């Protein structure tokens, strides 16, 4: 993905959350931005899998 393909936006978070995410990013050898993107992608993937699983469960009952 090229940098031009990415959207940027302002994120307002508490200083405590900022420091916690920054610490986590350093532990995982990522930039803060990379860590936030990783966490968001993971959350979206888990939600997508959960919804897909729920849809499949619903179709099996019919």
PEVENCOR-V242132 format. One record per run of one state. SS is the DSSP state (H for helix, E for strand, - for the rest). FROM is the first residue (numbers start at 0). TO is the last residue. If there is no record, write none. Layout:
BEGIN
SS,FROM,TO
SS,FROM,TO
END
This chain:
BEGIN
-,0,1
H,2,4
-,5,13
H,14,26
-,27,30
H,31,60
-,61,61
END
